């Protein structure tokens, strides 16, 4: 029956291991141990790829429900009862139809001496009801329990599908130009360097660069940003973008399996297996909670024998069964991960990718956000403002600087190359060495060229004019053959939402810190404009690590926001590493814990709010489930609650918790 697979999936969190936080693509293959041992073709964890949640797939359960309803109608509506043999002949088939899978799983676990699980718990409770003649109640408990599982599984599958659907927008076919003809093939068959053709309204299938002169794309599916993005020839185009107005040609730069979108999809799917501390706690709690419940149920049955004068075994045994039914922990261990799935889905819809639900929890504890400057708070789109030379023609000077900077991927290097206007002659560029935190050193056309900050020239004992240190903008100081040759000033532009992001972080009582390798005057100017609490410039990578270590020693919970590559040591130290511009760097996606796809600093605030909303809903469910269970446990032990109330309370609290968790996906941040 289809339900077998689904029942194995319920409460699966208690059989998963935690993923290691800093290995985002490490899959959790622990799975369901019982399924791995006894079902080679079923690991009990389908990630929502199969969804046997339709009515037809549950005909045994629905048949059993119909039998129970008919018998109850006859008994309470028409006062028609049957003798025990007839009732057994009717209720035993109904019981097996509803609970065969539960009984099978309980038996298999019992063979491994695993008695403290919900399947064994429900089996004991319902078989016990049959033993004392409460046939209809025994069947009803199993029916409603299975219906609850059905709805829970359907909700979990829906959450997983919605997460995947947010990004699984890869086209199934693509038009590629081969031998002057357009052929329609599968995207996986396209090779690097080939030209694909994208019609207006179509999705781009692979990463590449625009081969046409210009085109406009909708990037909302990737970044959450609805504003159209106009591209010029040679600019990057990514899989998942939608071509808006005219036929566009794209030269493919990566294989289908290596596209940014494929990596993001993999990351989001992996995220559902990476547990938060709350999930792990609930899993551990369930393992301790269930045997305690069994023990308490036994005490409810046995202890009154020594205390109550008119002790009736049947009466107290019935109370013990009520105790077992209401104590089922499934409402907790299903609704909790469902809440986190909702949080991941909400974040994805807002252009924020969490690599695991554990980072949703981490973001609720952040009290300090440490940020890089370039590309995080500023656009990283530099423009040359001024070129000053000393003893060398400006044209020759800028060509030498552009040549050595061509070996760097830094935005400043790109700005100088664009200003130079011509491609450097690579035949005349010797070995170029990058000196961390200082700049570049290389041999250009037989001349030793140094290009970087003032510290680079100081390091090589090369004197330069004092006016250079007074320049506020970013400056590239250049020395040729150990002589100061001039400098280039470059300015960056602050992102539109950066100031509001800092204001919103302060409203959440979060301290802001900026760490930059740029000169202190530039850093101070940006920090003053944005209202950042603390700003430090002229930092080498090891200095950034030192600053973060000092913050950690103060007991602060830190989120670091940067490119996730150059600042890898700082990312490793931070409680949460957030990558800006995740669509621009494969390494960024690999390194960071959280990826903000549209480069907006305001999304840092959104990530924190989503984490807090998710945690709030999860704890609402925990408190609701435990409160109801404790009340009904007390009522059951006191003989007030029956098996009917127990199962209705159990299924009811599970459904309420599920509905509460599902609403996260519909929230607006």
C-alpha positions as CSV (number, residue, x, y, z in Angstrom):
1,X,0.0,0.0,0.0
2,X,1.1,3.5,-0.7
3,X,0.8,4.6,2.9
4,X,3.7,2.3,4.0
5,X,6.2,4.7,2.5
6,X,4.5,7.7,4.0
7,X,4.2,6.3,7.5
8,X,7.9,5.6,7.5
9,X,8.5,9.2,6.7
10,X,6.5,10.6,9.7
11,X,8.6,11.9,12.5
12,X,11.7,11.3,10.3
13,X,13.6,14.0,12.1
14,X,14.4,11.6,15.0
15,X,16.4,9.4,12.6
16,X,18.4,12.1,10.8
17,X,21.8,13.2,11.8
18,X,22.8,16.9,11.9
19,X,24.6,18.2,8.9
20,X,27.9,19.9,9.5
21,X,27.2,23.7,9.2
22,X,30.1,24.6,6.9
23,X,29.8,21.9,4.3
24,X,26.7,23.2,2.4
25,X,26.7,20.5,-0.2
26,X,27.2,17.6,2.2
27,X,24.1,15.4,1.9
28,X,22.5,13.8,4.9
29,X,22.3,10.2,3.9
30,X,21.5,8.8,7.4
31,X,17.9,8.4,6.3
32,X,15.6,5.9,8.0
33,X,17.7,3.1,9.4
34,X,14.8,0.6,9.5
35,X,14.0,1.2,5.9
36,X,17.6,1.0,4.8
37,X,17.9,-2.4,6.4
38,X,14.7,-3.8,5.3
39,X,13.7,-2.0,2.1
40,X,16.6,-1.7,-0.4
41,X,14.4,0.3,-2.7
42,X,13.1,2.7,-0.2
43,X,15.0,4.9,2.2
44,X,11.8,6.2,3.6
45,X,12.6,9.7,2.6
46,X,11.3,10.9,-0.7
47,X,11.8,14.7,-0.4
48,X,8.4,15.2,-1.9
49,X,9.3,13.7,-5.2
50,X,6.4,11.2,-4.8
51,X,3.2,12.4,-3.3
52,X,0.8,9.6,-2.7
53,X,-1.6,12.0,-1.0
54,X,-4.6,11.6,-3.3
55,X,-7.9,10.0,-2.2
56,X,-7.3,6.9,-4.5
57,X,-4.0,6.2,-2.8
58,X,-5.7,5.9,0.6
59,X,-8.7,3.7,-0.3
60,X,-7.9,1.2,2.6
61,X,-7.9,4.0,5.1
62,X,-11.1,5.6,3.7
63,X,-12.8,2.2,3.6
64,X,-12.0,1.7,7.3
65,X,-13.3,5.2,8.1
66,X,-16.5,4.4,6.3
67,X,-17.0,1.2,8.3
68,X,-16.4,3.1,11.6
69,X,-18.9,5.8,10.7
70,X,-21.6,3.3,9.6
71,X,-21.2,1.3,12.9
72,X,-21.3,4.5,15.0
73,X,-24.4,5.7,13.1
74,X,-26.1,2.4,13.8
75,X,-25.1,2.3,17.4
76,X,-25.9,5.9,18.4
77,X,-28.4,6.9,15.7
78,X,-30.5,3.8,15.6
79,X,-29.6,2.2,18.9
80,X,-28.6,-1.0,17.0
81,X,-25.7,-3.0,18.6
82,X,-24.2,-6.4,17.6
83,X,-22.7,-9.2,19.7
84,X,-19.0,-9.5,20.2
85,X,-18.4,-12.0,17.4
86,X,-20.2,-9.8,14.8
87,X,-18.3,-6.7,16.0
88,X,-15.0,-8.5,15.8
89,X,-15.9,-9.8,12.3
90,X,-16.5,-6.1,11.2
91,X,-13.9,-4.2,13.2
92,X,-10.9,-6.5,12.7
93,X,-10.9,-6.0,8.9
94,X,-11.5,-2.3,9.4
95,X,-8.6,-2.1,11.9
96,X,-6.2,-3.9,9.5
97,X,-7.1,-1.7,6.6
98,X,-6.3,1.4,8.6
99,X,-3.4,0.1,10.6
100,X,-1.6,-2.7,8.8
101,X,1.3,-0.5,8.0
102,X,1.6,0.8,11.5
103,X,1.5,-2.7,12.9
104,X,4.1,-3.9,10.4
105,X,6.5,-1.1,11.3
106,X,6.0,-1.6,15.0
107,X,6.8,-5.4,14.5
108,X,9.9,-4.7,12.5
109,X,11.1,-2.2,15.1
110,X,10.3,-4.6,17.9
111,X,12.5,-7.3,16.2
112,X,15.4,-4.8,16.7
113,X,14.3,-4.3,20.3
114,X,13.1,-0.8,19.5
115,X,9.9,-0.5,21.5
116,X,9.9,3.2,22.3
117,X,8.4,4.6,19.1
118,X,5.1,6.0,18.0
119,X,4.2,2.9,15.9
120,X,4.7,0.5,18.8
121,X,2.9,3.0,21.0
122,X,-0.2,3.2,18.8
123,X,-0.2,-0.6,18.2
124,X,-0.2,-1.3,22.0
125,X,-2.9,1.3,22.6
126,X,-5.3,0.0,19.9
127,X,-4.7,-3.7,20.5
128,X,-5.2,-3.0,24.2
129,X,-8.6,-1.4,23.3
130,X,-9.6,-4.6,21.5
131,X,-8.5,-6.6,24.5
132,X,-11.0,-4.9,26.7
133,X,-13.8,-4.9,24.2
134,X,-13.6,-1.3,23.0
135,X,-13.5,-2.3,19.4
136,X,-14.9,0.9,17.8
137,X,-12.6,3.0,19.9
138,X,-9.6,0.9,19.0
139,X,-10.3,1.2,15.2
140,X,-11.2,4.9,15.5
141,X,-7.8,5.6,17.2
142,X,-6.0,3.9,14.4
143,X,-8.1,5.5,11.7
144,X,-7.7,9.1,13.0
145,X,-4.1,8.6,13.7
146,X,-3.5,7.5,10.1
147,X,-5.6,10.4,8.8
148,X,-3.5,12.7,10.8
149,X,-0.3,11.2,9.3
150,X,-1.8,11.5,5.8
151,X,-2.5,15.3,6.3
152,X,0.9,15.8,7.9
153,X,2.7,14.1,5.1
154,X,0.7,16.0,2.5
155,X,1.7,19.3,4.2
156,X,5.4,18.4,4.4
157,X,5.4,17.3,0.7
158,X,3.6,20.5,-0.3
159,X,6.2,22.6,1.6
160,X,9.1,20.8,0.0
161,X,7.5,21.1,-3.5
162,X,6.9,24.8,-3.0
163,X,10.6,25.3,-2.0
164,X,11.8,23.5,-5.0
165,X,9.3,25.2,-7.3
166,X,10.6,28.6,-6.3
167,X,13.8,27.9,-8.2
168,X,13.2,24.8,-10.3
169,X,12.6,26.9,-13.4
170,X,15.1,25.3,-15.7
171,X,13.8,24.9,-19.3
172,X,13.5,21.3,-20.7
173,X,14.7,22.3,-24.1
174,X,16.9,25.0,-25.7
175,X,17.5,26.3,-29.2
176,X,21.2,26.1,-30.1
177,X,22.8,27.4,-33.3
178,X,24.9,24.7,-35.0
179,X,26.3,25.0,-38.5
180,X,24.2,28.0,-39.1
181,X,20.9,26.2,-38.2
182,X,18.8,26.4,-35.1
183,X,18.3,23.0,-33.4
184,X,16.1,22.3,-30.4
185,X,17.9,20.0,-27.9
186,X,18.1,19.2,-24.2
187,X,20.1,21.8,-22.2
188,X,22.4,19.1,-20.9
189,X,23.6,18.5,-24.5
190,X,24.8,22.1,-25.0
191,X,28.6,22.5,-24.8
192,X,30.6,25.5,-23.5
193,X,31.2,28.1,-26.2
194,X,28.0,27.3,-28.2
195,X,25.5,30.0,-29.0
196,X,21.9,29.5,-27.8
197,X,18.9,31.5,-28.9
198,X,16.3,32.8,-26.4
199,X,13.0,34.0,-27.7
200,X,11.0,36.8,-26.0
201,X,9.2,35.3,-23.0
202,X,11.5,32.3,-22.8
203,X,13.7,31.4,-19.9
204,X,17.5,31.2,-20.3
205,X,18.6,27.6,-19.9
206,X,22.3,28.0,-19.2
207,X,24.8,30.5,-17.8
208,X,26.7,32.6,-20.4
209,X,27.4,36.0,-21.8
210,X,25.1,38.1,-24.0
211,X,26.1,37.5,-27.7
212,X,23.6,40.0,-29.0
213,X,24.1,43.7,-28.8
214,X,21.6,44.2,-26.0
215,X,18.6,42.5,-24.3
216,X,16.4,43.0,-21.2
217,X,15.7,40.2,-18.7
218,X,13.4,39.6,-15.8
219,X,15.5,38.2,-13.0
220,X,12.8,37.9,-10.3
221,X,13.0,34.1,-10.1
222,X,16.6,34.3,-9.1
223,X,16.8,37.5,-7.1
224,X,13.3,38.4,-6.0
225,X,13.8,41.7,-7.8
226,X,11.0,42.5,-10.3
227,X,12.8,45.4,-11.9
228,X,14.0,44.5,-15.5
229,X,17.7,44.1,-16.0
230,X,19.1,45.5,-19.2
231,X,22.3,43.7,-20.5
232,X,24.8,44.8,-23.1
233,X,27.0,42.5,-25.3
234,X,29.5,40.6,-23.2
235,X,27.6,41.0,-19.9
236,X,26.7,37.9,-17.8
237,X,23.4,36.2,-18.3
238,X,22.2,33.4,-16.0
239,X,20.0,30.4,-16.3
240,X,16.5,31.2,-15.0
241,X,16.4,34.8,-16.3
242,X,13.4,35.5,-18.7
243,X,14.1,37.3,-22.0
244,X,11.6,40.2,-22.2
245,X,11.5,42.0,-25.5
246,X,13.6,40.7,-28.4
247,X,15.3,37.6,-29.7
248,X,18.6,37.3,-27.8
249,X,21.6,35.1,-28.3
250,X,23.8,33.9,-25.4
251,X,27.2,32.3,-25.6
252,X,27.3,29.4,-23.1
253,X,30.0,29.7,-20.4
254,X,29.1,26.7,-18.2
255,X,27.5,23.3,-18.6
256,X,23.9,22.8,-17.6
257,X,24.8,20.9,-14.4
258,X,27.3,23.6,-13.4
259,X,25.0,26.6,-13.8
260,X,24.4,28.9,-10.8
261,X,20.8,27.9,-10.8
262,X,21.6,24.2,-10.6
263,X,23.9,24.9,-7.6
264,X,21.3,27.0,-5.9
265,X,18.7,24.3,-6.5
266,X,21.0,21.7,-4.9
267,X,21.7,24.0,-2.0
268,X,18.0,24.7,-1.3
269,X,17.2,21.0,-1.5
270,X,20.0,20.2,0.9
271,X,18.8,22.9,3.2
272,X,15.7,20.8,4.2
273,X,18.0,18.1,5.6
274,X,20.1,20.4,7.7
275,X,18.5,20.6,11.1
276,X,18.2,23.5,13.4
277,X,19.0,23.1,17.1
278,X,15.3,23.2,17.9
279,X,14.7,20.3,15.5
280,X,17.6,18.3,17.0
281,X,16.3,19.1,20.5
282,X,12.8,17.8,19.6
283,X,14.3,14.7,18.1
284,X,16.4,14.0,21.2
285,X,13.4,14.9,23.4
286,X,11.2,12.4,21.5
287,X,13.7,9.6,22.2
288,X,13.6,10.3,25.9
289,X,9.9,11.3,26.1
290,X,8.4,8.1,24.6
291,X,9.9,5.6,27.1
292,X,8.9,7.9,29.9
293,X,5.4,7.9,28.6
294,X,5.4,4.1,28.4
295,X,6.5,3.9,32.0
296,X,3.9,6.4,33.2
297,X,1.2,4.5,31.4
298,X,2.3,1.3,33.2
299,X,2.2,3.2,36.5
300,X,-1.3,4.5,35.7
301,X,-2.4,0.9,35.3
302,X,-0.5,-0.7,38.2
303,X,-0.1,1.9,40.9
304,X,-3.8,2.3,41.8
305,X,-3.9,-1.4,42.7
306,X,-2.0,-0.5,45.8
307,X,-4.0,2.7,46.5
308,X,-7.6,2.4,45.3
309,X,-9.9,0.3,47.3
310,X,-12.3,-0.8,44.5
311,X,-9.5,-1.2,41.9
312,X,-10.8,-2.3,38.5
313,X,-8.0,-3.5,36.1
314,X,-10.2,-2.9,33.0
315,X,-10.9,0.7,34.1
316,X,-7.3,1.6,34.8
317,X,-6.0,-0.3,31.8
318,X,-8.3,1.9,29.7
319,X,-6.9,5.0,31.3
320,X,-3.4,3.8,30.5
321,X,-4.4,3.4,26.9
322,X,-5.7,7.0,26.8
323,X,-2.4,8.0,28.2
324,X,-0.5,6.2,25.4
325,X,-2.7,7.7,22.6
326,X,-2.4,11.3,23.7
327,X,1.3,11.1,24.3
328,X,2.2,10.4,20.6
329,X,4.9,13.0,19.8
330,X,4.2,13.1,16.0
331,X,2.6,16.6,16.2
332,X,5.9,18.0,17.4
333,X,8.3,16.2,15.2
334,X,6.4,16.8,12.0
335,X,5.2,20.4,12.6
336,X,8.6,21.6,13.7
337,X,10.5,20.8,10.5
338,X,7.5,21.9,8.5
339,X,7.8,25.3,10.1
340,X,11.5,25.5,9.1
341,X,10.6,24.4,5.5
342,X,8.2,27.4,5.5
343,X,11.0,29.7,6.7
344,X,13.4,28.5,4.0
345,X,10.6,28.9,1.4
346,X,9.7,32.4,2.5
347,X,13.4,33.4,2.4
348,X,13.8,31.9,-1.1
349,X,10.9,33.9,-2.3
350,X,12.6,37.0,-1.1
351,X,15.9,36.3,-2.8
352,X,17.6,34.9,0.3
353,X,18.9,31.4,0.3
354,X,19.5,29.7,3.7
355,X,21.7,26.6,3.5
356,X,19.9,25.0,6.4
357,X,17.2,25.6,9.0
358,X,20.0,25.8,11.6
359,X,20.9,29.2,10.2
360,X,17.3,30.4,10.6
361,X,17.9,29.9,14.3
362,X,21.3,31.5,14.2
363,X,19.9,34.7,12.7
364,X,17.5,35.2,15.6
365,X,20.5,35.5,18.0
366,X,22.6,37.9,15.9
367,X,23.4,41.1,17.8
368,X,26.3,42.4,15.7
369,X,26.5,42.6,11.9
370,X,30.0,43.0,10.5
371,X,30.2,44.1,6.9
372,X,32.7,44.5,4.2
373,X,32.5,47.8,2.3
374,X,33.0,47.1,-1.4
375,X,30.2,45.1,-3.0
376,X,28.3,45.0,0.2
377,X,27.4,48.5,1.2
378,X,28.7,50.0,-2.0
379,X,28.0,48.9,-5.6
380,X,31.6,47.9,-6.3
381,X,31.2,49.7,-9.6
382,X,34.3,52.0,-9.5
383,X,35.1,54.8,-11.9
384,X,38.4,56.5,-12.3
385,X,38.2,60.1,-11.0
386,X,41.7,61.4,-11.5
387,X,45.1,60.3,-12.9
388,X,48.2,62.1,-11.6
389,X,51.6,61.2,-13.0
390,X,55.2,62.0,-12.0
391,X,57.9,62.0,-14.7
392,X,55.9,59.8,-17.1
393,X,53.3,60.4,-19.9
394,X,49.8,59.7,-18.7
395,X,49.1,57.4,-21.6
396,X,52.1,55.2,-20.9
397,X,51.4,55.3,-17.2
398,X,47.7,54.2,-17.5
399,X,48.7,51.4,-19.9
400,X,51.3,50.0,-17.4
401,X,48.8,50.2,-14.6
402,X,46.0,48.6,-16.7
403,X,48.4,45.8,-17.7
404,X,49.3,44.8,-14.2
405,X,45.7,45.2,-12.9
406,X,44.5,42.9,-15.7
407,X,45.8,40.1,-13.5
408,X,43.4,41.1,-10.7
409,X,39.6,40.5,-10.5
410,X,39.1,43.4,-8.0
411,X,36.5,46.0,-9.0
412,X,39.2,48.7,-8.9
413,X,41.2,46.8,-11.4
414,X,38.2,46.5,-13.7
415,X,37.6,50.3,-13.4
416,X,41.2,51.0,-14.5
417,X,41.0,48.6,-17.4
418,X,37.8,50.2,-18.6
419,X,39.4,53.7,-18.3
420,X,42.5,52.5,-20.3
421,X,40.1,51.5,-23.1
422,X,42.4,49.0,-24.8
423,X,43.4,45.4,-24.1
424,X,46.9,45.2,-22.6
425,X,49.5,43.3,-24.6
426,X,49.8,40.2,-22.6
427,X,53.1,39.2,-24.2
428,X,54.8,42.0,-22.3
429,X,53.3,41.1,-18.9
430,X,55.6,39.0,-16.8
431,X,54.8,37.1,-13.6
432,X,52.5,39.2,-11.4
433,X,52.5,38.6,-7.6
434,X,49.6,39.6,-5.4
435,X,50.7,40.9,-2.0
436,X,47.7,40.4,0.4
437,X,46.3,43.7,1.7
438,X,48.8,45.8,-0.3
439,X,48.4,45.3,-4.0
440,X,50.3,43.9,-7.0
441,X,53.9,43.6,-8.1
442,X,54.9,42.5,-11.6
443,X,57.2,42.9,-14.6
444,X,55.6,44.9,-17.4
445,X,57.5,45.4,-20.7
446,X,60.7,44.9,-18.7
447,X,59.8,47.4,-16.0
448,X,59.1,46.5,-12.4
449,X,55.7,47.9,-11.6
450,X,54.1,48.2,-8.1
451,X,50.4,49.1,-7.9
452,X,48.3,49.2,-4.8
453,X,47.8,51.2,-1.6
454,X,50.3,53.5,0.1
455,X,51.4,50.6,2.4
456,X,52.8,48.8,-0.7
457,X,55.2,51.6,-1.4
458,X,56.1,51.9,2.3
459,X,56.8,48.1,2.3
460,X,59.3,48.6,-0.5
461,X,60.8,51.8,1.1
462,X,59.7,54.0,-1.9
463,X,59.0,57.6,-0.9
464,X,55.8,59.3,-2.2
465,X,54.2,62.8,-1.8
466,X,52.4,63.4,1.5
467,X,49.3,64.6,-0.4
468,X,48.5,60.9,-1.3
469,X,47.7,60.1,2.3
470,X,45.3,63.0,2.5
471,X,43.2,61.8,-0.5
472,X,39.7,60.7,0.7
473,X,38.8,58.5,-2.3
474,X,40.2,55.1,-3.0
475,X,43.7,55.5,-4.5
476,X,46.0,53.2,-6.4
477,X,49.6,54.4,-5.9
478,X,52.1,53.3,-8.6
479,X,55.9,52.9,-8.5
480,X,57.9,52.0,-11.6
481,X,61.5,50.6,-11.2
482,X,61.4,51.6,-7.5
483,X,60.4,55.2,-8.2
484,X,57.1,56.9,-7.4
485,X,55.3,57.3,-10.8
486,X,51.8,58.6,-9.8
487,X,48.4,57.6,-8.6
488,X,44.9,57.0,-9.8
489,X,41.9,58.0,-7.6
490,X,38.8,55.9,-7.9
491,X,35.3,56.4,-6.4
492,X,32.6,53.9,-5.6
493,X,28.9,54.5,-5.2
494,X,26.9,53.6,-2.1
495,X,23.9,51.2,-2.7
496,X,20.5,52.9,-2.6
497,X,19.1,50.8,0.3
498,X,22.3,50.7,2.4
499,X,21.4,53.6,4.6
500,X,17.9,52.2,5.3
501,X,19.4,48.8,6.0
502,X,21.7,50.3,8.7
503,X,18.8,52.2,10.2
504,X,16.6,49.0,10.3
505,X,19.4,47.0,11.9
506,X,19.7,49.7,14.6
507,X,15.9,49.5,15.1
508,X,16.4,45.8,15.9
509,X,19.1,46.8,18.5
510,X,21.9,45.3,16.4
511,X,25.3,46.9,16.3
512,X,26.9,47.5,12.9
513,X,30.7,47.2,12.2
514,X,32.5,47.8,8.9
515,X,35.8,46.2,8.2
516,X,37.6,47.1,5.0
517,X,41.0,46.9,3.4
518,X,40.3,50.3,1.9
519,X,42.0,53.4,3.4
520,X,40.6,54.7,6.7
521,X,39.5,58.1,5.2
522,X,37.3,56.4,2.7
523,X,35.9,53.9,5.2
524,X,35.2,56.7,7.7
525,X,33.4,58.8,5.1
526,X,31.1,55.9,4.1
527,X,30.5,54.9,7.7
528,X,29.6,58.5,8.7
529,X,27.1,58.8,5.8
530,X,25.4,55.4,6.6
531,X,25.5,55.8,10.4
532,X,27.6,52.7,11.1
533,X,28.6,52.3,14.7
534,X,32.2,51.2,14.2
535,X,34.4,51.3,11.0
536,X,37.9,50.2,10.5
537,X,40.0,50.6,7.4
538,X,43.5,49.8,6.2
539,X,42.9,46.2,7.3
540,X,44.8,43.1,6.1
541,X,42.9,39.8,6.1
542,X,44.5,38.9,9.4
543,X,43.5,42.2,10.9
544,X,39.9,41.5,10.0
545,X,40.2,38.2,11.8
546,X,41.6,39.9,14.9
547,X,38.7,42.4,15.0
548,X,36.1,39.6,14.7
549,X,37.9,37.6,17.4
550,X,37.8,40.6,19.7
551,X,34.0,40.9,19.1
552,X,33.6,37.2,19.8
553,X,35.5,37.5,23.1
554,X,32.9,40.2,24.1
555,X,30.3,37.4,23.7
556,X,28.7,38.9,20.6
557,X,26.7,36.8,18.1
558,X,28.1,37.8,14.7
559,X,26.9,37.8,11.1
560,X,29.6,38.7,8.6
561,X,28.5,40.0,5.3
562,X,30.9,40.1,2.4
563,X,31.9,38.3,-0.8
564,X,32.6,35.0,1.0
565,X,35.8,34.4,-0.8
566,X,38.5,37.0,0.1
567,X,37.1,37.2,3.6
568,X,36.9,33.4,4.1
569,X,38.8,33.4,7.4
570,X,36.3,36.0,8.8
571,X,33.3,34.0,7.4
572,X,34.6,30.9,9.2
573,X,34.8,32.8,12.5
574,X,31.3,34.4,12.2
575,X,28.2,32.6,13.6
576,X,26.6,33.2,10.2
577,X,28.4,34.0,6.9
578,X,26.3,36.0,4.5
579,X,27.4,36.4,0.8
580,X,26.3,39.4,-1.1
581,X,26.2,39.0,-4.9
582,X,25.9,35.2,-4.7
583,X,25.0,35.0,-8.4
584,X,28.4,36.4,-9.3
585,X,30.7,33.8,-7.7
586,X,30.6,30.1,-7.5
587,X,33.0,30.3,-4.6
588,X,30.6,32.6,-2.7
589,X,27.8,30.1,-2.9
590,X,30.1,27.4,-1.7
591,X,31.5,29.4,1.2
592,X,28.6,31.3,2.7
593,X,25.8,30.0,5.1
594,X,23.3,32.4,3.6
595,X,23.3,33.9,0.1
596,X,21.6,37.2,-0.8
597,X,21.0,37.0,-4.5
598,X,20.2,40.6,-5.4
599,X,23.0,42.4,-3.6
600,X,20.7,44.5,-1.4
601,X,21.9,45.2,2.1
602,X,18.3,45.5,3.2
603,X,17.9,41.7,2.8
604,X,20.2,41.3,5.9
605,X,17.3,42.7,7.9
606,X,14.8,40.5,6.0
607,X,16.9,37.4,6.8
608,X,16.9,38.3,10.5
609,X,13.1,38.9,10.5
610,X,12.4,35.6,8.7
611,X,14.5,33.7,11.3
612,X,12.6,35.4,14.1
613,X,9.2,34.7,12.5
614,X,10.0,31.1,11.9
615,X,11.3,30.5,15.4
616,X,8.2,32.2,16.9
617,X,5.9,29.9,15.0
618,X,7.9,26.8,15.8
619,X,7.8,27.6,19.6
620,X,4.0,28.4,19.3
621,X,3.6,24.9,18.0
622,X,5.8,23.4,20.7
623,X,3.9,25.2,23.5
624,X,0.5,24.4,22.0
625,X,1.2,20.7,21.5
626,X,2.8,20.2,24.9
627,X,0.0,22.1,26.7
628,X,-2.8,20.2,25.1
629,X,-1.0,16.9,25.7
630,X,-0.4,17.6,29.4
631,X,-4.0,18.6,30.0
632,X,-5.4,15.5,28.3
633,X,-2.8,13.2,30.0
634,X,-4.0,14.5,33.3
635,X,-7.7,14.1,32.3
636,X,-7.0,10.6,30.9
637,X,-5.3,9.5,34.1
638,X,-8.2,10.9,36.1
639,X,-10.7,8.9,34.1
640,X,-12.3,12.0,32.5
641,X,-10.9,11.8,29.0
642,X,-11.7,8.7,26.8
643,X,-9.9,7.3,23.8
644,X,-12.2,9.4,21.6
645,X,-11.0,12.6,23.3
646,X,-7.4,11.4,23.2
647,X,-7.3,10.7,19.5
648,X,-9.2,13.9,18.6
649,X,-6.9,16.0,20.8
650,X,-3.8,14.3,19.3
651,X,-5.0,14.7,15.6
652,X,-6.5,18.1,16.3
653,X,-3.3,19.7,17.8
654,X,-1.3,18.2,15.0
655,X,-3.5,19.8,12.3
656,X,-3.5,23.2,14.1
657,X,0.3,23.1,14.4
658,X,0.6,22.2,10.7
659,X,-1.7,25.1,9.6
660,X,0.3,27.4,11.9
661,X,3.5,26.3,10.3
662,X,2.2,26.5,6.7
663,X,1.2,30.1,7.1
664,X,4.9,31.1,7.3
665,X,5.1,30.5,3.5
666,X,2.4,33.1,2.9
667,X,3.8,35.9,5.1
668,X,5.2,39.2,3.8
669,X,8.5,40.5,5.1
